[in-house]
Amino acid sequence: MTGKLKQNQFYCVSERKRVTQKDEEIGVVMMKNKKLKGGVPALKSFHEKSGTTMYKFIPRNSYLKMLNKYGKY
């Protein structure tokens, strides 16, 4: 695997490869973290083929932009 993942791509750990998801299958969540107040923003999606929930961390400054585009999960 070389290069960065695109916005709608996730890495499936069980299949060990990149998976491209549709915009309707992606949502934004705030993952809890004891060290960072307010949590860490991430994109969340479910890969039906392998039954795996996939996450991808996103920068805090793009949280609202992603929330408007994908919505909450």
C-alpha positions, 0 to 999 in steps of 0.5 A, a space after each residue: 500500500 503506497 500513498 495516502 488514502 482518498 477521502 472515501 477510502 478506508 483500510 480494512 484490517 481483516 482483508 488487508 487492503 483498501 476499500 472504497 465506500 459510497 458517501 451514504 455509507 460514511 459517517 462522522 463520529 467523535 471518538 472518546 479519548 482520555 488525554 484529549 478533551 472533546 475527543 478525536 474526530 473520525 470517519 466511520 464506515 462498515 464493510 459488509 463483505 468482511 463485517 468489519 467496522 472501519 475508522 479513519 481519523 480526520 483533522 479537527 479543522 475539517 470536522 465541520 466540513 465532513 459533518 456537513 458532507 457525510 452527517 453523523 453515523 
